[in-house]
Amino acid sequence: MRRPLIAASAVLLAASLVACTGDDDPADAGDDAEATAAALVEGLGSGRFDDLVFVDATPADVATDYASVVEGMGDLEPAVELGGVEADGDTAAATISWSWPLVSDDDEGDAEPWAYETEVALEQVDDEWQVAWGHQVVEPTLNANSVLDTTSVAATRGDILGANGVALVTERPVVRVGIDRSQVPAAQAGASAAALARLVGVDVGPYRTQVEGAGPKAFVEAITFRRDDVPRGVPAGVRGIAGAITISGEAPLAPTRDFAAPILGTVGPVTAEMIADEPDRYEAGDVAGLSGLQARYDEQLQGEQGVVVNAVGSDGRERELYRAGGGEGAALQLTLDERLQSEAESLLADVGPASAVVAVRPSDGAILAAANGPGNGGQNLATFGQYAPGSTFKSVSGLALLRRGLTPDSPVDCTTTIDVDGRDFKNYDDYPAGGTGTIPFRTAMANSCNTAFIAERGRLRDGDLAAAAATLGLGIDHDLGFPAYFGQVDPPTTETGRAADMIGQGTILASPMVMATVIASIQQGSTVVPRLVQSVDVAVPAEATPLTAGEAEQLRSLLRGVVTDGSGRALAGLPGPEVIAKTGTAEFDDGGQIRTHAWMIAAQGDLAVAVFVGEGASGSRTAGPIIEAFLRAAR
């Protein structure tokens, strides 16, 4: 963050100027006008004027007056230089150059210091040059009753924009609630802090300590509410607590408190750790991104802090003399669609377990929604969750089998169970009773027959499954400019592991984002790389074998069968383009009890969606209604 008020050493050229007169002793500077002017410059740098004689003023009076004129400049120290001196008999005029360092050294010359010239009159009385002191010596427009003062200009944080330039995070009205120490006696401040903390629901102990330790004029914020979310009873309650006040203002906020919160992150006062890690960037009182994209792109979003120099009269009126900095941060452009993100979050609002909805546009990989349910505990599982994808992964193992000669109409054996090295694998509990036996591969995909996929594992060679996954966007990492997990397809070490991998368990892990990418790649007919931050370039990795047109057509046909004849029938009645889909469940151990994740992925037109629920009955029954409602709302 730019530092507008930084002390700098004064540049004093008095010694060299005195040397030019042939007199090395500033105490003898009264011998001529130029030496006297040089001594004045030295005094303006040091604040001491003992060696000078002034017209109608003592050096002590001038020192006191000068200090009052520049007191409002804080720690700033001017660079003062003597320009020309023109003498005319017993009068002279000296030009003084001033330069105030209003921007810090780390600004790389972005802004010039405040520089100007003043003129001072000299008079020769009884062979002694005297200085005519006045506030105009410090700044040419000051009068006898005005002084200099600086005011910090807060940085304006850049917006976070979504699809079509809609502002997702922008300055929105807020109400800050806190204790104004100037309005409550020190002995009562702690009690007021405790009462306010209880009123607004913050921890009493830490807030009371903070208020008691604050300065006598400090405002100590307890909480900030969106203007429309101030709880009933708070305004009246604040009025009944000594020193408690509310302050209206603005803060960078999303449309709602929960809108994409784990991804967008938060903004607030910098922590002690941040200051310790980057002391040249942050200092106490700064506001910065604390998490999510707000933290990762803080330097871009953070505006330039500035400063205004005013001339302040005895009546308190201000007249602006100079302004530096105060620029707005650069906006961060995302692909999120506000409407679709809100819809996805609404659909997850009543889901108890961990949950997520991710929507990707197949044509360009844009992430249109990345919603995290309330059961996620604030974690970003939508793009960074790591779970076994279950039978949704059959879209990947299906591609691997197609590449090894299987066709949608090839016969496969769908048995009730299959034994692999002593372990029995079976189909899910509500698998259709008439769906077993020797059936076409398309029927095995439609009904999600585990045993058929496991029985066909012998067709695959080492690396086939990982290669198919990479083609569909799974298993190869990218830096997308935000936390993103692309999944893993590690080589199995046992035959049972090889069998489990075929149905999306074993070593297979994926995020909801990458499973949306998988079906987006099938829908698009080429590898899709998801993107959220517009400024981050993404590209298909060279190691991903391209999806052929024939493979894409076969996969779409297989996944269309899931909707027309299989576990995804609930999507068959959706209006609009044909829907392709795949359901999935994945077993996981929960303290010795086996439970199941529920998944479903689907694509319709230029929209691909993945729904994940951490614990559910099945993909079709738990995730299915959510994905159906989302696709209907997206039209």
KEGU-362790 format. One line per field, with one value per residue (C-alpha): residue in three letters; chain; x, y, z. Coordinates in Angstrom, 2 decimals. Layout:
N
rest = ALA|... .
kette = A|... .
x = X|... .
y = Y|... .
z = Z|... .
END
This chain:
635
rest = MET|ARG|ARG|PRO|LEU|ILE|ALA|ALA|SER|ALA|VAL|LEU|LEU|ALA|ALA|SER|LEU|VAL|ALA|CYS|THR|GLY|ASP|ASP|ASP|PRO|ALA|ASP|ALA|GLY|ASP|ASP|ALA|GLU|ALA|THR|ALA|ALA|ALA|LEU|VAL|GLU|GLY|LEU|GLY|SER|GLY|ARG|PHE|ASP|ASP|LEU|VAL|PHE|VAL|ASP|ALA|THR|PRO|ALA|ASP|VAL|ALA|THR|ASP|TYR|ALA|SER|VAL|VAL|GLU|GLY|MET|GLY|ASP|LEU|GLU|PRO|ALA|VAL|GLU|LEU|GLY|GLY|VAL|GLU|ALA|ASP|GLY|ASP|THR|ALA|ALA|ALA|THR|ILE|SER|TRP|SER|TRP|PRO|LEU|VAL|SER|ASP|ASP|ASP|GLU|GLY|ASP|ALA|GLU|PRO|TRP|ALA|TYR|GLU|THR|GLU|VAL|ALA|LEU|GLU|GLN|VAL|ASP|ASP|GLU|TRP|GLN|VAL|ALA|TRP|GLY|HIS|GLN|VAL|VAL|GLU|PRO|THR|LEU|ASN|ALA|ASN|SER|VAL|LEU|ASP|THR|THR|SER|VAL|ALA|ALA|THR|ARG|GLY|ASP|ILE|LEU|GLY|ALA|ASN|GLY|VAL|ALA|LEU|VAL|THR|GLU|ARG|PRO|VAL|VAL|ARG|VAL|GLY|ILE|ASP|ARG|SER|GLN|VAL|PRO|ALA|ALA|GLN|ALA|GLY|ALA|SER|ALA|ALA|ALA|LEU|ALA|ARG|LEU|VAL|GLY|VAL|ASP|VAL|GLY|PRO|TYR|ARG|THR|GLN|VAL|GLU|GLY|ALA|GLY|PRO|LYS|ALA|PHE|VAL|GLU|ALA|ILE|THR|PHE|ARG|ARG|ASP|ASP|VAL|PRO|ARG|GLY|VAL|PRO|ALA|GLY|VAL|ARG|GLY|ILE|ALA|GLY|ALA|ILE|THR|ILE|SER|GLY|GLU|ALA|PRO|LEU|ALA|PRO|THR|ARG|ASP|PHE|ALA|ALA|PRO|ILE|LEU|GLY|THR|VAL|GLY|PRO|VAL|THR|ALA|GLU|MET|ILE|ALA|ASP|GLU|PRO|ASP|ARG|TYR|GLU|ALA|GLY|ASP|VAL|ALA|GLY|LEU|SER|GLY|LEU|GLN|ALA|ARG|TYR|ASP|GLU|GLN|LEU|GLN|GLY|GLU|GLN|GLY|VAL|VAL|VAL|ASN|ALA|VAL|GLY|SER|ASP|GLY|ARG|GLU|ARG|GLU|LEU|TYR|ARG|ALA|GLY|GLY|GLY|GLU|GLY|ALA|ALA|LEU|GLN|LEU|THR|LEU|ASP|GLU|ARG|LEU|GLN|SER|GLU|ALA|GLU|SER|LEU|LEU|ALA|ASP|VAL|GLY|PRO|ALA|SER|ALA|VAL|VAL|ALA|VAL|ARG|PRO|SER|ASP|GLY|ALA|ILE|LEU|ALA|ALA|ALA|ASN|GLY|PRO|GLY|ASN|GLY|GLY|GLN|ASN|LEU|ALA|THR|PHE|GLY|GLN|TYR|ALA|PRO|GLY|SER|THR|PHE|LYS|SER|VAL|SER|GLY|LEU|ALA|LEU|LEU|ARG|ARG|GLY|LEU|THR|PRO|ASP|SER|PRO|VAL|ASP|CYS|THR|THR|THR|ILE|ASP|VAL|ASP|GLY|ARG|ASP|PHE|LYS|ASN|TYR|ASP|ASP|TYR|PRO|ALA|GLY|GLY|THR|GLY|THR|ILE|PRO|PHE|ARG|THR|ALA|MET|ALA|ASN|SER|CYS|ASN|THR|ALA|PHE|ILE|ALA|GLU|ARG|GLY|ARG|LEU|ARG|ASP|GLY|ASP|LEU|ALA|ALA|ALA|ALA|ALA|THR|LEU|GLY|LEU|GLY|ILE|ASP|HIS|ASP|LEU|GLY|PHE|PRO|ALA|TYR|PHE|GLY|GLN|VAL|ASP|PRO|PRO|THR|THR|GLU|THR|GLY|ARG|ALA|ALA|ASP|MET|ILE|GLY|GLN|GLY|THR|ILE|LEU|ALA|SER|PRO|MET|VAL|MET|ALA|THR|VAL|ILE|ALA|SER|ILE|GLN|GLN|GLY|SER|THR|VAL|VAL|PRO|ARG|LEU|VAL|GLN|SER|VAL|ASP|VAL|ALA|VAL|PRO|ALA|GLU|ALA|THR|PRO|LEU|THR|ALA|GLY|GLU|ALA|GLU|GLN|LEU|ARG|SER|LEU|LEU|ARG|GLY|VAL|VAL|THR|ASP|GLY|SER|GLY|ARG|ALA|LEU|ALA|GLY|LEU|PRO|GLY|PRO|GLU|VAL|ILE|ALA|LYS|THR|GLY|THR|ALA|GLU|PHE|ASP|ASP|GLY|GLY|GLN|ILE|ARG|THR|HIS|ALA|TRP|MET|ILE|ALA|ALA|GLN|GLY|ASP|LEU|ALA|VAL|ALA|VAL|PHE|VAL|GLY|GLU|GLY|ALA|SER|GLY|SER|ARG|THR|ALA|GLY|PRO|ILE|ILE|GLU|ALA|PHE|LEU|ARG|ALA|ALA|ARG .
kette = A|A|A|A|A|A|A|A|A|A|A|A|A|A|A|A|A|A|A|A|A|A|A|A|A|A|A|A|A|A|A|A|A|A|A|A|A|A|A|A|A|A|A|A|A|A|A|A|A|A|A|A|A|A|A|A|A|A|A|A|A|A|A|A|A|A|A|A|A|A|A|A|A|A|A|A|A|A|A|A|A|A|A|A|A|A|A|A|A|A|A|A|A|A|A|A|A|A|A|A|A|A|A|A|A|A|A|A|A|A|A|A|A|A|A|A|A|A|A|A|A|A|A|A|A|A|A|A|A|A|A|A|A|A|A|A|A|A|A|A|A|A|A|A|A|A|A|A|A|A|A|A|A|A|A|A|A|A|A|A|A|A|A|A|A|A|A|A|A|A|A|A|A|A|A|A|A|A|A|A|A|A|A|A|A|A|A|A|A|A|A|A|A|A|A|A|A|A|A|A|A|A|A|A|A|A|A|A|A|A|A|A|A|A|A|A|A|A|A|A|A|A|A|A|A|A|A|A|A|A|A|A|A|A|A|A|A|A|A|A|A|A|A|A|A|A|A|A|A|A|A|A|A|A|A|A|A|A|A|A|A|A|A|A|A|A|A|A|A|A|A|A|A|A|A|A|A|A|A|A|A|A|A|A|A|A|A|A|A|A|A|A|A|A|A|A|A|A|A|A|A|A|A|A|A|A|A|A|A|A|A|A|A|A|A|A|A|A|A|A|A|A|A|A|A|A|A|A|A|A|A|A|A|A|A|A|A|A|A|A|A|A|A|A|A|A|A|A|A|A|A|A|A|A|A|A|A|A|A|A|A|A|A|A|A|A|A|A|A|A|A|A|A|A|A|A|A|A|A|A|A|A|A|A|A|A|A|A|A|A|A|A|A|A|A|A|A|A|A|A|A|A|A|A|A|A|A|A|A|A|A|A|A|A|A|A|A|A|A|A|A|A|A|A|A|A|A|A|A|A|A|A|A|A|A|A|A|A|A|A|A|A|A|A|A|A|A|A|A|A|A|A|A|A|A|A|A|A|A|A|A|A|A|A|A|A|A|A|A|A|A|A|A|A|A|A|A|A|A|A|A|A|A|A|A|A|A|A|A|A|A|A|A|A|A|A|A|A|A|A|A|A|A|A|A|A|A|A|A|A|A|A|A|A|A|A|A|A|A|A|A|A|A|A|A|A|A|A|A|A|A|A|A|A|A|A|A|A|A|A|A|A|A|A|A|A|A|A|A|A|A|A|A|A|A|A|A|A|A|A|A|A|A|A|A|A|A|A|A|A|A|A|A|A|A|A|A|A|A|A|A|A|A|A|A|A|A|A|A|A|A|A|A|A|A|A|A|A|A|A|A|A|A|A|A|A|A|A|A|A|A|A|A|A|A|A|A|A|A|A|A|A|A|A|A|A|A|A|A|A|A|A|A|A|A .
x = 0.00|1.34|2.38|1.40|3.00|6.62|9.36|12.23|15.50|15.54|17.91|19.68|22.10|22.82|26.44|27.31|25.41|27.23|30.49|29.67|29.65|33.17|31.92|32.06|30.31|26.49|26.62|28.08|25.39|23.93|26.77|24.94|21.49|22.47|24.08|21.02|18.70|20.90|20.68|16.90|16.84|18.90|16.47|13.47|15.07|15.97|13.20|15.77|16.30|18.65|21.23|18.70|17.18|13.54|11.49|9.11|9.63|12.07|13.68|11.73|8.45|9.24|10.21|6.90|4.89|6.68|6.03|2.32|2.21|3.75|2.40|-0.41|2.13|2.88|6.20|6.86|10.06|10.45|13.46|14.22|16.63|17.61|17.13|18.18|18.58|18.01|19.20|18.23|19.89|18.70|16.02|16.27|14.03|15.05|13.36|12.97|12.14|10.06|9.48|7.31|7.61|3.94|4.52|6.78|9.95|8.32|6.04|8.70|8.11|4.39|3.67|5.69|6.31|4.50|6.94|6.59|8.48|7.99|9.55|10.87|11.60|14.82|15.57|18.93|18.74|21.96|24.08|22.22|19.93|16.61|13.95|10.32|8.59|5.10|3.22|3.67|7.34|6.17|3.48|2.77|-1.04|-1.12|-2.16|-1.40|-4.27|-3.89|-1.71|-0.92|-2.66|-2.70|-5.59|-5.24|-7.36|-8.54|-7.76|-10.73|-10.72|-11.34|-14.56|-14.78|-16.85|-18.74|-20.17|-21.27|-19.40|-21.89|-20.33|-20.21|-18.19|-18.50|-18.97|-22.32|-23.97|-23.03|-23.56|-20.59|-21.37|-18.82|-17.69|-16.53|-14.05|-14.41|-18.06|-17.58|-15.43|-12.46|-13.83|-17.07|-15.62|-15.26|-18.84|-20.12|-18.02|-19.41|-22.99|-22.50|-20.81|-23.76|-26.19|-24.58|-23.39|-19.59|-17.21|-17.37|-13.87|-11.74|-13.90|-13.84|-10.05|-9.80|-11.97|-10.20|-6.84|-7.83|-6.93|-9.26|-10.49|-10.64|-13.66|-13.51|-15.69|-17.58|-19.31|-20.33|-23.80|-25.13|-27.47|-30.53|-29.44|-29.17|-31.06|-34.18|-33.41|-29.81|-30.38|-32.42|-30.01|-27.05|-28.74|-28.99|-25.25|-22.89|-20.39|-21.98|-22.61|-23.43|-21.63|-23.01|-20.50|-19.62|-17.61|-16.69|-19.37|-20.99|-24.76|-25.38|-23.27|-22.94|-22.57|-19.55|-18.01|-15.39|-14.12|-14.35|-12.97|-13.10|-11.63|-10.75|-8.07|-4.66|-3.50|-0.34|0.99|0.46|2.32|5.18|5.43|5.27|6.22|6.99|3.48|1.19|0.93|-1.59|-4.92|-4.58|-7.44|-6.62|-7.89|-7.76|-8.84|-9.92|-9.56|-9.56|-6.27|-4.70|-5.36|-5.03|-2.26|-4.39|-7.60|-6.06|-6.29|-3.64|-3.82|-3.43|-3.12|-4.59|-2.78|-5.10|-4.71|-6.78|-8.00|-8.66|-12.35|-11.54|-12.37|-10.17|-8.80|-7.17|-3.62|-2.43|-3.61|-1.51|-2.55|-5.96|-6.35|-8.81|-7.65|-8.03|-11.14|-10.85|-12.94|-14.46|-16.69|-19.28|-22.85|-24.63|-28.01|-26.77|-24.54|-27.46|-29.71|-27.18|-26.74|-30.50|-30.82|-28.19|-29.55|-31.46|-28.96|-27.51|-24.40|-21.49|-22.61|-21.66|-22.94|-20.55|-21.68|-19.25|-19.82|-18.40|-17.68|-15.03|-14.67|-16.12|-17.19|-20.65|-21.42|-19.34|-21.68|-20.85|-23.60|-23.99|-22.77|-19.29|-18.26|-17.02|-14.73|-14.50|-15.45|-16.93|-13.55|-11.18|-13.08|-11.41|-13.83|-14.29|-16.58|-18.27|-20.10|-19.89|-16.32|-17.75|-17.83|-14.01|-13.60|-16.17|-13.90|-10.95|-12.96|-14.13|-10.51|-9.78|-12.40|-15.65|-18.62|-21.94|-23.57|-20.88|-22.28|-21.02|-21.82|-23.72|-23.78|-25.29|-21.83|-18.29|-15.39|-11.97|-9.21|-11.68|-13.55|-17.13|-18.21|-21.92|-24.32|-26.00|-29.01|-31.78|-30.21|-33.05|-33.68|-34.14|-30.90|-28.53|-27.25|-25.51|-26.51|-25.25|-22.57|-24.94|-27.41|-24.65|-23.81|-27.46|-28.16|-24.65|-23.78|-20.67|-19.99|-19.98|-17.37|-15.23|-15.49|-14.15|-11.08|-8.88|-9.19|-7.23|-3.48|-1.54|-2.11|-5.27|-7.53|-5.29|-5.03|-8.81|-9.18|-6.68|-8.57|-11.69|-9.86|-9.25|-5.92|-3.63|-3.08|-3.31|-2.76|-6.11|-5.46|-7.70|-7.79|-8.70|-8.35|-8.24|-8.38|-6.08|-5.94|-3.02|-1.85|-3.50|-1.23|-3.68|-6.25|-9.03|-7.75|-7.90|-11.49|-12.48|-10.93|-13.24|-16.24|-14.71|-13.47|-10.11|-7.45|-9.74|-10.45|-12.17|-13.70|-17.18|-15.47|-13.49|-16.49|-18.38|-15.35|-15.50|-19.05|-18.36|-15.54|-17.88|-20.52|-18.01|-16.20|-12.79|-10.86|-12.25|-10.08|-12.21|-11.54|-12.75|-10.30|-10.41|-6.84|-5.40|-4.67|-5.52|-4.67|-5.16|-1.99|0.03|-0.06|-3.86|-4.72|-7.35|-10.90|-11.88|-15.21|-16.18|-15.32|-17.30|-20.31|-20.23|-19.89|-22.77|-24.88|-24.04|-24.81|-27.98|-29.10|-28.69|-31.43|-33.75|-33.42|-31.44|-30.78|-31.13|-34.74|-35.80|-34.07|-35.85|-38.68|-36.53|-37.42|-34.74|-31.80|-31.20|-29.66|-26.81|-26.05|-24.43|-25.34|-22.99|-22.60|-19.33|-18.91|-16.85|-16.13|-17.60|-16.27|-16.72|-20.05|-20.27|-22.05|-22.32|-21.56|-24.22|-23.19|-24.76|-23.31|-25.29|-24.99|-27.60|-26.72|-23.79|-24.08|-22.47|-23.27|-22.00|-23.85|-22.23|-23.84|-21.54|-24.02|-27.09|-29.19|-28.02|-27.05|-30.46|-32.46|-30.26|-28.32|-30.84|-33.54|-30.94|-29.47|-32.95|-34.01|-30.79|-31.10|-34.71|-33.71|-30.79|-32.99 .
y = 0.00|3.44|5.48|9.13|10.50|9.46|11.40|12.47|14.23|17.93|18.96|22.00|23.86|26.62|25.65|25.74|28.98|30.63|29.39|31.18|34.45|33.83|33.54|30.04|30.96|31.09|33.29|36.05|35.63|39.04|40.66|40.41|39.52|36.21|34.87|35.91|34.14|31.02|31.09|31.35|28.25|26.42|27.54|26.35|22.95|22.80|24.90|27.11|30.76|31.96|33.46|35.60|39.01|39.51|42.61|43.10|39.57|37.63|34.34|32.54|34.00|32.94|29.43|29.05|30.47|28.34|25.21|26.02|26.52|23.10|21.10|19.72|18.20|15.52|13.70|15.17|17.17|19.51|19.79|23.52|25.20|28.78|30.13|33.56|36.65|40.07|43.10|46.71|49.07|48.30|45.81|42.36|39.49|35.84|32.91|29.68|26.33|23.88|20.18|18.01|14.20|13.23|9.80|6.98|5.80|2.54|4.36|4.31|7.90|7.53|10.88|14.05|15.59|18.81|21.45|25.24|28.48|31.28|34.72|36.39|40.10|41.27|44.73|46.27|48.19|49.73|47.52|44.40|42.38|41.47|38.98|39.99|36.91|35.81|32.58|33.24|32.34|28.74|28.69|31.68|31.71|31.51|34.54|35.39|33.24|30.11|27.03|23.82|20.53|17.09|14.66|11.07|10.02|6.45|4.09|3.00|-0.76|-2.13|-4.04|-7.75|-8.12|-11.10|-12.10|-9.16|-6.75|-7.07|-5.89|-8.88|-7.11|-3.34|-0.59|-1.16|0.69|-0.55|0.45|0.21|-0.26|0.48|2.50|6.11|6.49|10.27|9.88|7.61|8.01|5.64|4.00|3.12|2.12|-1.56|-1.89|-0.16|-2.46|-5.56|-4.33|-3.57|-6.90|-8.75|-6.62|-7.34|-10.88|-10.58|-12.07|-9.92|-10.47|-9.61|-6.61|-5.23|-5.54|-3.79|-0.88|-0.46|-0.40|2.11|5.80|8.41|9.56|6.19|4.59|0.87|-1.08|-4.08|-5.21|-4.03|-4.76|-4.37|-1.43|-3.57|-6.33|-4.37|-6.56|-5.17|-3.78|-2.84|0.88|1.37|-0.74|1.32|4.52|3.10|2.34|5.15|5.81|3.40|4.83|3.77|5.13|4.85|4.12|1.79|-1.40|-3.76|-6.44|-9.10|-9.03|-11.17|-12.25|-15.82|-15.07|-17.10|-16.27|-19.05|-18.11|-14.32|-14.05|-11.13|-7.66|-6.23|-4.71|-6.27|-8.75|-8.56|-11.51|-9.68|-6.65|-8.82|-10.67|-7.55|-4.51|-2.43|-3.00|-3.03|-1.09|-1.02|0.38|-0.72|-2.60|-5.47|-8.76|-11.41|-14.55|-15.94|-13.90|-10.71|-11.82|-13.37|-10.27|-7.74|-5.80|-5.39|-4.56|-2.33|1.31|3.92|5.71|9.46|12.72|16.21|19.32|22.07|25.64|25.83|29.20|30.22|29.49|25.88|26.31|24.34|25.32|22.56|23.29|19.95|16.37|13.27|9.64|8.37|6.23|3.38|-0.22|-2.20|-4.36|-8.16|-9.72|-13.15|-15.42|-16.01|-15.30|-13.54|-15.07|-18.64|-18.38|-17.12|-19.86|-22.56|-21.22|-21.07|-24.73|-25.71|-23.51|-26.34|-29.12|-30.27|-32.22|-30.73|-29.84|-27.98|-26.99|-26.04|-24.88|-24.60|-23.26|-25.93|-23.57|-21.60|-23.26|-20.27|-21.17|-19.64|-20.87|-22.37|-22.66|-24.08|-25.25|-24.21|-27.63|-26.92|-24.91|-22.05|-24.28|-24.01|-27.57|-26.51|-26.04|-27.60|-30.51|-33.91|-36.82|-40.15|-39.32|-42.71|-43.73|-40.27|-41.41|-44.08|-41.35|-41.51|-45.27|-45.56|-43.50|-45.71|-48.82|-47.29|-46.65|-50.33|-51.56|-51.60|-49.99|-48.78|-51.94|-54.39|-57.07|-56.94|-59.06|-57.28|-59.76|-59.23|-59.35|-59.87|-61.27|-59.66|-61.29|-62.26|-58.96|-58.85|-55.81|-55.28|-52.80|-50.04|-50.94|-49.78|-51.16|-52.32|-56.03|-56.60|-54.87|-57.79|-60.45|-59.98|-56.50|-53.86|-51.56|-48.60|-50.27|-50.89|-47.18|-46.11|-48.22|-47.68|-51.36|-51.59|-55.24|-54.78|-52.03|-54.03|-57.15|-55.18|-53.82|-56.45|-54.56|-51.64|-51.27|-49.33|-45.62|-45.95|-44.70|-41.72|-40.87|-40.90|-38.74|-36.21|-36.03|-35.05|-32.51|-34.59|-35.37|-32.69|-29.63|-26.06|-22.74|-21.08|-18.17|-19.57|-22.76|-25.55|-29.31|-31.28|-34.71|-37.71|-41.05|-42.80|-46.18|-48.96|-51.24|-54.15|-55.85|-54.80|-51.24|-51.56|-52.75|-49.95|-47.34|-48.41|-47.21|-44.01|-45.25|-46.71|-44.07|-41.82|-38.35|-35.37|-32.00|-30.92|-28.42|-31.08|-33.38|-30.49|-30.14|-33.83|-33.65|-30.22|-31.82|-34.57|-32.03|-29.79|-32.65|-31.44|-31.00|-28.14|-26.24|-24.34|-20.67|-18.21|-15.28|-13.63|-12.35|-15.84|-17.58|-21.27|-23.85|-27.55|-29.34|-31.04|-34.37|-34.58|-36.82|-35.02|-36.34|-37.50|-36.64|-40.31|-40.74|-37.64|-38.82|-42.25|-40.76|-38.35|-41.26|-43.31|-40.43|-39.59|-43.14|-42.41|-39.78|-41.66|-45.18|-45.11|-43.51|-39.96|-40.25|-37.30|-35.01|-36.42|-33.90|-30.79|-28.29|-27.24|-29.14|-32.79|-33.49|-35.91|-37.01|-39.49|-40.30|-41.59|-42.71|-43.30|-45.17|-43.69|-44.74|-42.56|-43.81|-47.43|-46.85|-46.93|-43.95|-42.63|-39.44|-38.50|-37.10|-36.15|-34.48|-33.22|-31.03|-29.25|-26.96|-24.77|-25.57|-28.37|-28.92|-31.06|-31.51|-33.07|-33.89|-35.27|-37.81|-38.98|-41.94|-41.97|-39.68|-39.79|-39.32|-36.81|-34.85|-35.36|-32.94|-30.21|-30.53|-30.66|-27.48|-25.74|-26.62|-25.41|-22.14|-21.63|-21.40 .
z = 0.00|-0.81|2.20|1.75|4.90|5.17|6.90|4.65|5.42|4.57|1.83|3.19|0.99|3.44|3.96|0.28|-0.21|2.64|1.18|-2.04|-0.11|1.15|4.76|6.39|9.65|9.59|12.68|10.54|7.89|8.66|6.78|3.47|2.14|0.55|3.72|5.73|3.29|3.50|7.29|7.02|4.83|7.42|10.13|8.11|8.03|11.72|13.23|14.98|14.04|16.80|14.40|12.54|13.13|12.18|11.51|14.45|15.82|17.95|16.82|19.55|18.30|14.73|15.83|17.67|14.79|12.19|14.25|14.35|10.56|9.76|12.71|10.55|8.15|10.73|10.32|6.90|6.62|3.65|1.41|1.42|-0.98|-1.58|-5.06|-6.23|-4.06|-5.59|-3.62|-4.29|-1.87|1.62|0.50|-1.01|-2.08|-1.75|-3.53|-1.54|-3.13|-1.08|-1.70|0.56|0.12|-0.02|-1.59|-0.47|-2.14|-3.30|-5.73|-8.44|-9.40|-9.96|-8.31|-7.87|-4.46|-3.63|-4.85|-5.03|-4.42|-1.93|-1.61|1.50|1.92|3.61|5.00|5.90|9.15|10.59|8.30|9.46|7.22|8.83|7.68|7.21|8.64|7.58|6.88|3.15|3.62|4.14|1.42|-0.83|-0.41|3.39|5.41|8.98|10.27|8.11|8.55|6.65|7.33|5.70|5.46|4.32|1.36|1.72|-1.13|-3.24|-3.67|-7.13|-7.79|-8.51|-11.64|-12.98|-16.32|-18.49|-16.23|-13.36|-10.10|-7.76|-5.07|-4.92|-2.35|-0.64|2.27|5.74|9.35|11.70|15.36|18.05|21.05|20.70|23.55|23.49|24.55|27.55|30.69|30.85|34.00|32.20|28.80|29.67|30.87|27.73|25.56|27.31|26.91|23.23|22.58|24.08|22.05|18.67|19.39|19.46|22.04|25.15|26.55|23.50|22.58|26.11|26.18|22.82|23.96|27.29|25.54|22.88|22.90|24.43|21.03|19.25|17.63|18.34|15.94|17.27|14.10|10.64|9.30|5.81|5.99|5.31|7.70|10.96|13.48|15.07|18.47|17.73|16.98|20.15|22.15|20.97|22.11|25.61|25.98|26.96|24.18|21.72|18.27|14.73|11.69|8.17|5.45|2.62|2.33|-0.52|-0.35|-2.53|-3.21|-0.12|2.84|1.53|-2.20|-3.38|-0.01|0.19|-3.27|-3.19|0.34|2.74|3.25|6.64|8.87|8.33|10.95|13.00|11.01|7.72|9.04|10.28|6.96|4.77|6.88|3.78|2.46|5.47|8.70|11.53|10.39|6.76|5.12|2.78|1.38|4.08|2.22|-1.14|-4.29|-2.24|-0.68|-3.77|-5.90|-3.10|-4.82|-7.95|-6.12|-3.49|-4.45|-3.91|-0.58|-1.00|0.85|0.58|1.80|2.94|4.11|7.30|8.58|12.16|11.53|10.59|6.93|4.55|1.17|-0.87|-1.95|-3.28|-3.69|-4.32|-4.79|-3.86|-7.00|-7.42|-7.57|-10.78|-11.09|-11.10|-13.86|-13.20|-15.24|-12.49|-13.51|-10.64|-11.41|-11.79|-8.72|-6.65|-8.00|-7.16|-3.62|-3.17|-4.16|-1.57|1.22|2.92|2.26|5.57|4.53|2.63|-0.87|-4.03|-7.46|-10.25|-13.69|-16.62|-20.13|-22.45|-25.34|-23.42|-20.01|-18.13|-14.59|-14.32|-10.81|-8.03|-5.06|-1.65|0.66|4.31|5.43|4.10|7.14|4.98|2.93|-0.85|-1.78|-5.12|-6.79|-4.26|-2.73|-2.98|-3.09|-4.82|-7.78|-7.85|-10.98|-12.57|-13.30|-15.61|-18.24|-18.02|-17.75|-20.53|-22.80|-21.89|-22.82|-26.11|-27.00|-26.41|-28.84|-26.89|-28.63|-27.20|-28.55|-27.40|-25.05|-21.46|-18.43|-15.68|-12.82|-9.39|-7.82|-9.00|-7.00|-7.38|-5.32|-2.62|-2.51|-3.69|-5.69|-6.25|-7.80|-5.84|-3.70|-6.03|-9.22|-11.54|-11.09|-14.82|-15.74|-15.11|-17.48|-20.80|-21.89|-24.36|-23.00|-23.47|-21.08|-18.55|-18.71|-18.54|-15.46|-14.04|-13.71|-11.53|-12.20|-15.99|-15.83|-13.42|-15.60|-18.59|-16.74|-18.42|-21.71|-20.31|-20.14|-17.55|-18.04|-20.14|-17.38|-16.59|-20.28|-20.72|-17.62|-18.97|-22.26|-20.34|-18.17|-15.05|-13.39|-14.86|-12.69|-13.94|-12.20|-12.77|-10.44|-7.68|-5.57|-7.97|-7.62|-10.86|-9.31|-9.36|-11.15|-9.52|-10.84|-8.80|-6.78|-6.44|-8.59|-6.24|-6.55|-10.34|-10.06|-7.70|-10.02|-12.85|-10.84|-9.48|-6.14|-5.12|-5.82|-7.83|-6.44|-8.02|-7.23|-8.30|-10.61|-12.45|-12.80|-14.40|-16.66|-17.61|-18.91|-20.44|-22.46|-23.65|-24.60|-26.38|-28.11|-26.96|-23.73|-21.68|-19.19|-16.68|-16.12|-13.50|-13.54|-16.96|-16.78|-16.29|-19.57|-19.68|-22.30|-22.87|-21.75|-24.46|-22.63|-22.96|-25.92|-27.99|-27.96|-31.42|-32.99|-32.96|-29.30|-28.38|-30.36|-28.70|-25.22|-25.78|-27.01|-23.91|-21.55|-23.42|-22.66|-18.95|-19.36|-21.69|-20.28|-17.08|-13.71|-15.03|-16.28|-14.13|-16.64|-19.67|-19.52|-19.41|-22.16|-24.60|-26.11|-25.27|-21.89|-21.26|-17.71|-15.36|-11.78|-9.13|-5.56|-3.76|-0.50|2.32|5.88|8.62|11.95|10.97|9.25|5.46|3.97|0.42|-1.42|-3.99|-7.38|-10.66|-13.73|-16.72|-19.79|-21.86|-24.73|-23.69|-20.00|-17.97|-14.29|-11.43|-8.14|-5.10|-1.74|0.91|2.19|0.36|-0.74|-4.35|-7.18|-8.80|-5.61|-3.77|-6.39|-9.20|-8.00|-7.47|-10.95|-12.52|-10.73|-11.71|-15.39|-15.41|-13.76|-16.14|-19.22 .
END
